[in-house]
Amino acid sequence: MNLMTLTGLLVAALAGVAMAVQGSMNTVMGKVIGILEATLVVHVIGVLVALFAVFGLRLGEGSLGALGKVPYYLYLGGALGVIIVLGVVFSMARAGVANATTAIIIGQVATAVLIDYLGLFGLEKIPFSWWKGLGLVLLAAGGYFMLYR
């Protein structure tokens, strides 16, 4: 495994840690102010942090001037962000952090395999293998076992 791949996996693992912590925090906020209201607050704060990073710290690497070149359907990612936060807050409050996160990960991996295989959104096609299929089955089995108390 090369350094770039290893770095990417480390960042992904850290994002997973952040997701579990953020989801837990958002769930508690949702219990205080409401699920949709917590989703709004999370996104407003996210916008402010992103604005500061891009304009205040000049950390952006791209160009907002190229927005017109982005295919229209890719803007749905913003709406999906709202659905994701709502879904995380809703599910963690009802199923627990570990169970909800396990279900989220299973859904993510299964969808990611399909996106890779089909090369959706202009991404490179990555062939499906029986090893990946076995990995999905084992991941689902692990999710099933997570439900036992």
Phi, psi and omega in degrees: 000131182277167185297322181295318178295316179299318178298316178300319180291323178295315178297320178297318179296318178296324176295323176296319176299313180299322180297316180295318179292313180298316180300319178295314180296316180296324179296316178296318178299319180298326177291333181274313187247352182110150185295309182294323179295319177296321178299317178298311181300316180300317181288323177298314178297320177299318178298315181297318178295317179295319177300316179296319180295317183283312186264322182282313182263350181053047181271351181295146180251352185249209181218119177293343177295342180271007181304325180294342180271352182282128177303139187306322185291341179287341176291344178295346176303326177294317177294321177298326177301320178294316179298321179298309181297316177302313181297319179295311181298314180299311186287321180294325179293334185255329185249349185095156185296312183294314181295315180295316180296321177299314179297321178299314182296318178299315178297319179297312184293316179299316179292321180297321178298318179294316178298316177300312183299318182273347183064039183296155175063021179086008178281159179295137177287134177236122186298149174277143177231162177296331177296319177294319177299316177297319177300319178295319179296316179293323177297315178296320177297318177299320177297320178298315181291333177296337182283342177290142182266000000 
